[in-house]
Amino acid sequence: MTIQERFWDWFLHHEEEMFALDPADETEREELFGELTSQLGKVDPDLTFELGPREARREFVISAAGIRRAFPSVTLLADAVPHLDRWRVIAFRPRRPVTGIVQFRGKHVDVKDVQFSLLTNGNTTGIYLFIPGYRDDDAGFKQIGYLLLDEALGEFDVESKLGLIKMFAADACKEGDRNAISDLPALFDQVVAKLEGRSGKAS
């Protein structure tokens, strides 16, 4: 039995209690999440997870926490998933609507005030992210920036298709067009498609 099969064997034995888990029950959540984290760590210590709301099919997201080295571990584990009637297993944190207020370590950023500029050198795509209140010496703002990128583009695209990432305060003077962060997925996909099209022609 592979380490991936062993994980899913454990998952199947605890599937009922995980599906029924009430996020409001902190004691139950901490105990079960702790065991789930431990089991994922046996596959790869950098793997993390997200558990979606309790619906007809509950989402179970397997993530590499943005660590590129762990990407193959996510793929292998997701590929080994057995048939699960009540679960939708997702490899890598998916794209989600970027709205509301993002909070991290006492920092609060209103998403509607965040802007970006896309950059390209003809081979890769980079981004300038403009965040109100941003300071280079404050890791909290940088984490918020990466959280926003993961939400807008999904974990896989941020790590595999986005090159340069630089963050600035909202009033920083930088050349290039600026757009609302809500426009990032569509514009990013357009730029990447053009680059991949050129690459295909070149080959």
C-alpha positions as semicolon CSV with decimal commas, in nm:
position;residue;x (nm);y (nm);z (nm)
1;M;0,000;0,000;0,000
2;T;0,140;0,342;-0,099
3;I;0,149;0,639;0,139
4;Q;-0,129;0,796;-0,068
5;E;-0,345;0,484;-0,033
6;R;-0,279;0,476;0,340
7;F;-0,398;0,834;0,372
8;W;-0,722;0,764;0,187
9;D;-0,774;0,448;0,390
10;W;-0,758;0,665;0,704
11;F;-0,988;0,921;0,539
12;L;-1,249;0,656;0,459
13;H;-1,246;0,536;0,820
14;H;-1,314;0,892;0,944
15;E;-1,524;1,015;0,652
16;E;-1,850;1,017;0,848
17;E;-1,724;1,233;1,135
18;M;-1,545;1,473;0,900
19;F;-1,852;1,518;0,683
20;A;-2,065;1,586;0,991
21;L;-1,810;1,820;1,149
22;D;-1,957;2,146;1,275
23;P;-1,697;2,424;1,238
24;A;-1,850;2,597;1,541
25;D;-1,751;2,304;1,764
26;E;-1,394;2,411;1,844
27;T;-1,304;2,104;2,051
28;E;-1,419;1,856;1,787
29;R;-1,262;2,065;1,509
30;E;-0,922;2,094;1,674
31;E;-0,905;1,723;1,752
32;L;-1,009;1,607;1,405
33;F;-0,810;1,873;1,219
34;G;-0,503;1,785;1,424
35;E;-0,530;1,419;1,325
36;L;-0,597;1,510;0,962
37;T;-0,291;1,736;0,957
38;S;-0,084;1,455;1,106
39;Q;-0,200;1,210;0,838
40;L;-0,127;1,457;0,558
41;G;0,218;1,514;0,707
42;K;0,295;1,148;0,655
43;V;0,243;1,202;0,282
44;D;0,436;1,529;0,275
45;P;0,506;1,764;0,571
46;D;0,420;2,070;0,361
47;L;0,068;1,961;0,268
48;T;-0,227;2,149;0,414
49;F;-0,602;2,134;0,357
50;E;-0,925;2,329;0,352
51;L;-1,265;2,188;0,441
52;G;-1,563;2,343;0,267
53;P;-1,909;2,407;0,414
54;R;-2,134;2,112;0,486
55;E;-2,342;2,067;0,172
56;A;-2,465;1,773;-0,037
57;R;-2,103;1,729;-0,143
58;R;-1,840;1,878;0,083
59;E;-1,517;2,017;-0,062
60;F;-1,184;1,885;0,057
61;V;-0,899;2,096;-0,083
62;I;-0,544;1,959;-0,077
63;S;-0,285;2,238;-0,083
64;A;0,092;2,267;-0,101
65;A;0,073;2,595;0,095
66;G;0,233;2,768;-0,203
67;I;0,548;2,557;-0,177
68;R;0,645;2,451;-0,529
69;R;0,846;2,149;-0,412
70;A;0,532;1,994;-0,268
71;F;0,321;2,028;-0,585
72;P;0,386;1,669;-0,703
73;S;0,271;1,543;-0,362
74;V;-0,061;1,722;-0,406
75;T;-0,107;1,576;-0,754
76;L;-0,020;1,221;-0,648
77;L;-0,256;1,233;-0,351
78;A;-0,543;1,375;-0,556
79;D;-0,488;1,118;-0,831
80;A;-0,514;0,836;-0,573
81;V;-0,850;0,946;-0,431
82;P;-1,103;0,660;-0,409
83;H;-1,469;0,694;-0,499
84;L;-1,631;0,932;-0,248
85;D;-2,002;1,001;-0,295
86;R;-2,019;1,294;-0,054
87;W;-1,687;1,463;-0,123
88;R;-1,537;1,677;-0,396
89;V;-1,158;1,651;-0,368
90;I;-0,975;1,949;-0,521
91;A;-0,603;1,961;-0,592
92;F;-0,458;2,304;-0,501
93;R;-0,648;2,602;-0,364
94;P;-0,887;2,708;-0,642
95;R;-0,977;3,053;-0,766
96;R;-1,246;3,227;-0,567
97;P;-1,418;3,568;-0,590
98;V;-1,194;3,836;-0,439
99;T;-1,423;4,051;-0,226
100;G;-1,465;4,196;0,121
101;I;-1,201;4,264;0,384
102;V;-0,883;4,058;0,417
103;Q;-0,744;4,037;0,771
104;F;-0,408;3,904;0,883
105;R;-0,212;3,972;1,202
106;G;-0,406;4,283;1,286
107;K;-0,392;4,423;0,931
108;H;-0,715;4,496;0,744
109;V;-0,727;4,555;0,368
110;D;-1,043;4,632;0,172
111;V;-1,016;4,432;-0,149
112;K;-1,189;4,699;-0,358
113;D;-0,897;4,934;-0,287
114;V;-0,629;4,692;-0,414
115;Q;-0,497;4,740;-0,767
116;F;-0,248;4,563;-0,992
117;S;-0,039;4,607;-1,306
118;L;0,056;4,308;-1,520
119;L;0,404;4,292;-1,668
120;T;0,544;4,077;-1,946
121;N;0,881;4,044;-2,115
122;G;0,743;3,829;-2,393
123;N;0,822;3,506;-2,208
124;T;0,680;3,533;-1,857
125;T;0,411;3,727;-1,672
126;G;0,480;3,936;-1,363
127;I;0,269;4,157;-1,141
128;Y;0,285;4,475;-0,937
129;L;0,033;4,468;-0,653
130;F;-0,070;4,801;-0,496
131;I;-0,202;4,760;-0,142
132;P;-0,325;5,049;0,078
133;G;-0,099;5,090;0,381
134;Y;0,165;4,850;0,248
135;R;0,514;4,866;0,402
136;D;0,815;4,658;0,299
137;D;0,909;4,596;0,661
138;D;0,569;4,450;0,754
139;A;0,534;4,082;0,667
140;G;0,161;4,098;0,741
141;F;0,093;4,305;0,430
142;K;0,301;4,070;0,214
143;Q;0,102;3,773;0,340
144;I;-0,221;3,955;0,257
145;G;-0,085;4,016;-0,093
146;Y;-0,012;3,647;-0,147
147;L;-0,351;3,551;-0,004
148;L;-0,518;3,783;-0,256
149;L;-0,319;3,634;-0,544
150;D;-0,408;3,280;-0,440
151;E;-0,776;3,375;-0,418
152;A;-0,778;3,553;-0,754
153;L;-0,565;3,312;-0,959
154;G;-0,559;2,988;-0,764
155;E;-0,255;2,832;-0,600
156;F;-0,134;2,642;-0,907
157;D;-0,129;2,941;-1,145
158;V;0,040;3,171;-0,893
159;E;0,328;2,928;-0,849
160;S;0,358;2,794;-1,203
161;K;0,256;3,080;-1,435
162;L;0,340;3,398;-1,244
163;G;0,699;3,514;-1,237
164;L;0,795;3,844;-1,074
165;I;0,573;3,950;-0,783
166;K;0,631;4,293;-0,628
167;M;0,412;4,477;-0,382
168;F;0,384;4,850;-0,319
169;A;0,177;5,103;-0,130
170;A;-0,130;5,230;-0,315
171;D;0,030;5,570;-0,383
172;A;0,357;5,431;-0,525
173;C;0,461;5,588;-0,855
174;K;0,501;5,308;-1,108
175;E;0,450;5,304;-1,482
176;G;0,181;5,093;-1,642
177;D;-0,195;5,064;-1,639
178;R;-0,362;4,982;-1,309
179;N;-0,672;4,770;-1,269
180;A;-0,896;4,659;-0,984
181;I;-0,794;4,324;-0,833
182;S;-1,135;4,186;-0,936
183;D;-1,021;4,214;-1,300
184;L;-0,705;4,010;-1,243
185;P;-0,828;3,660;-1,341
186;A;-0,957;3,763;-1,684
187;L;-0,662;3,987;-1,773
188;F;-0,408;3,735;-1,645
189;D;-0,563;3,457;-1,853
190;Q;-0,551;3,678;-2,164
191;V;-0,181;3,757;-2,119
192;V;-0,087;3,396;-2,042
193;A;-0,284;3,270;-2,344
194;K;-0,095;3,509;-2,572
195;L;0,241;3,401;-2,430
196;E;0,154;3,034;-2,461
197;G;0,034;3,094;-2,816
198;R;0,365;3,251;-2,910
199;S;0,550;2,965;-2,745
200;G;0,345;2,714;-2,942
201;K;0,424;2,889;-3,270
202;A;0,791;2,904;-3,183
203;S;0,804;2,531;-3,122
